[in-house]
Amino acid sequence: MHDDIYIMVVGGHSKNTELLARTLEAAGYRVERRTNLPGDGNDLPALLIYDTISPAPGLCSALESYVRAGTKVMVFLPRPSPSIEHLCREKGVHAIFSKPISRAQLLEWTALLLKGG
């Protein structure tokens, strides 16, 4: 069980966002679902997963504050986007994927990032 590890899954009401959250919950993680990033910065998660259907350049800057606070950040894009991927890497985002990703890959990357990878 990983119920002491807090993970925030941010995204719309898409099937992918729900699949990400359910997969992590089934693995024993404590998951909070959100439709947008909280502005207060309280109770920072160990891992923030941002699932977007329409990435914008400002997304990476919005995630940078979480990276600086010590949260591991994973981003899911609807399709490869070299410019967004480059911006996110510059802001310190730890992992960037284009959909889809398998459940096994999600759990493997989650464990890797939480271990400090």
Order of alpha helices (4+ residues) and beta strands (2+ residues): beta-alpha-beta-beta-alpha-beta-alpha-beta-alpha
